[in-house]
C-alpha cells in the first residue's frame, strides 16, 4: 500500500478550511504539500507488514552466537516517535529497549534500532508497537525469546485533555523464555531502567 499524498493534500486543505482559516493565505499555501510529504516520511512503516520489515532488516551472523545459551543481547534506549491512532497525536520521548536470546545467530545491532523505528512509523498504540517489535524481532533473528520495553509520553495526555505533562507510559512484552522466567525478566528490566 502506498501513501496517497494527493488525497492527504486535498484533505489537509479541507481541515484548514474547517478550522476557519484560508488555505490560500501566504503562510498556508504550501502546508497541504508539506504535510503530505511529512506523512509520507513519518508513516513509512504503514507501507510494510511486520514480515516485510523483518525481511528488510534480517541480516544475521551465524558464527557469532552459540545455540542453547541463556545470554541475552540487549539494545536499549532506542529513540523513536509515533502517532496515536486515537487522536493522531504525537507519542514522543519514547525509548525502546529490546532483548533477545540468540538461537545460533545474531542480528546486526543497527537492525534492531531500524526495526523499532520502522514499526513506530505507523498509526500506533504503544502496546501494539511493543508487540509489533517483538514479532518482527522473532522473524528477523530466528529467536522466539524476545523482550521489549517501551517508555514514552503521549501528547493526547500531555497537550490536551488532562494536560499532565509529567506523565509517561511504559509497556513490556515478554516472549519465549522471557514469558515464564522471572529471573530473566528481572535481569532485562534491571538493564533497561
C-alpha positions in Angstrom: 0.0 0.0 0.0 1.4 3.4 -1.0 0.6 6.5 0.9 -1.7 8.7 -1.2 -0.1 12.1 -1.0 -2.6 13.8 -3.3 -5.5 12.7 -1.1 -3.7 13.9 2.0 -3.2 17.3 0.4 -6.9 17.5 -0.5 -8.0 16.6 3.0 -5.5 18.9 4.8 -6.8 21.8 2.7 -10.3 20.8 3.9 -9.2 20.7 7.5 -7.6 24.1 7.2 -10.9 25.4 5.8 -12.9 23.6 8.6 -10.7 25.3 11.2 -11.9 28.6 9.7 -8.6 29.6 8.1 -7.8 30.4 4.5 -5.6 27.7 2.9 -4.6 30.2 0.2 -3.1 32.7 2.5 0.7 33.0 2.3 1.6 31.0 5.4 -0.7 28.1 4.5 -0.3 27.9 0.7 2.2 25.1 0.8 1.0 23.5 4.1 -1.0 20.7 2.4 2.0 19.6 0.4 4.4 19.9 3.4 2.0 17.8 5.5 1.7 15.2 2.7 5.5 14.9 2.4 5.8 14.7 6.2 3.1 12.0 6.4 4.9 10.0 3.7 8.0 10.0 5.9 6.6 9.6 9.4 4.1 6.9 8.4 6.5 4.9 6.1 6.0 1.8 8.2 2.4 1.6 7.1 3.7 0.6 3.7 5.0 -2.7 5.1 3.8 -5.7 7.0 5.8 -7.0 10.0 7.1 -9.8 7.9 8.3 -7.4 5.2 10.1 -5.2 7.8 11.7 -8.4 9.2 12.9 -9.3 5.8 14.3 -5.8 5.2 16.4 -5.9 8.4 17.2 -9.6 8.9 21.0 -9.5 8.3 22.4 -12.1 10.8 25.8 -13.5 11.6 25.7 -17.3 12.1 29.2 -17.8 13.6 28.8 -15.3 16.4 26.2 -16.9 18.8 26.0 -20.3 20.3 22.7 -22.1 20.4 21.1 -23.1 23.6 22.6 -20.2 25.6 20.6 -18.1 28.0 22.7 -15.0 27.4 20.7 -12.1 26.0 21.6 -9.3 23.6 20.2 -6.0 24.7 19.9 -2.8 22.7 18.5 -0.1 24.9 17.3 3.5 24.7 16.4 3.4 21.0 14.7 6.8 20.4 11.5 6.6 18.3 8.3 8.6 18.0 4.9 7.6 16.7 1.4 8.8 16.3 -1.5 7.6 18.5 -4.3 6.2 16.3 -7.0 7.7 18.6 -6.2 11.4 18.2 -3.4 11.3 15.6 -1.4 12.8 18.5 2.4 12.5 18.8 3.9 9.9 21.1 7.3 11.3 21.9 10.3 11.0 24.2 9.9 7.3 23.5 12.7 4.9 24.4 12.6 1.3 23.2 14.8 -1.4 24.7 14.9 -4.8 23.0 16.5 -8.0 24.2 16.7 -11.4 22.6 18.5 -14.7 23.2 20.3 -15.6 20.0 19.5 -19.1 18.6 22.7 -19.8 16.7 22.9 -16.4 15.0 22.9 -12.7 15.9 21.2 -9.9 14.1 23.2 -6.7 13.3 22.7 -4.2 16.2 21.7 -1.3 13.9 18.9 -3.6 12.5 17.3 -3.7 16.0 17.1 0.1 16.0 15.8 0.1 12.4 13.1 -2.4 13.3 11.9 -0.3 16.3 12.0 2.9 14.1 10.1 1.3 11.2 7.4 -0.3 13.5 6.9 3.1 15.1 6.2 4.8 11.7 2.6 3.8 11.8 -0.6 4.9 13.5 0.0 3.0 16.7 -0.9 2.2 20.2 2.1 1.8 22.5 1.0 -1.7 23.3 0.7 -2.7 19.6 4.1 -1.1 18.9 5.7 -3.3 21.6 4.1 -6.4 20.1 5.0 -5.5 16.6 8.6 -5.0 17.5 8.6 -8.4 19.3 7.1 -10.1 16.3 9.5 -8.5 13.9 12.5 -9.4 16.1 11.4 -13.0 16.2 11.0 -13.2 12.5 14.3 -11.3 11.8 16.5 -13.0 14.4 15.0 -16.5 14.3 14.7 -16.4 18.1 11.4 -16.9 20.0 13.0 -15.4 23.1 12.4 -11.7 22.8 11.6 -8.9 25.3 10.6 -5.3 24.6 10.3 -2.4 27.0 8.9 1.0 25.8 8.5 4.1 27.8 7.2 7.4 26.4 5.0 10.4 26.6 1.7 10.8 24.8 0.6 14.3 23.7 -3.0 13.2 23.9 -2.4 13.3 27.7 0.2 16.0 27.9 -1.0 18.6 25.5 -4.8 18.1 25.6 -7.4 16.6 27.9 -5.9 16.2 31.3 -2.7 18.1 30.2 -0.5 16.2 32.6 3.0 17.0 31.2 4.9 14.8 33.7 3.1 11.6 32.9 4.7 8.8 30.9 3.6 5.3 29.9 5.6 2.1 29.9 4.8 -1.2 28.3 6.7 -4.5 28.4 6.4 -7.6 26.1 7.9 -10.9 27.0 8.0 -13.8 24.5 9.5 -17.3 24.7 11.9 -17.9 27.7 11.2 -14.4 28.9 7.5 -15.2 29.5 8.0 -17.6 32.4 11.5 -17.0 33.6 11.1 -14.3 36.2 14.9 -14.1 36.8 15.4 -13.4 33.1 12.6 -10.8 33.2 14.3 -9.1 36.2 17.7 -9.2 34.5 16.2 -7.5 31.4 14.3 -4.8 33.4 17.4 -4.0 35.6 19.4 -3.5 32.4 16.9 -1.2 30.7 15.6 1.0 33.5 
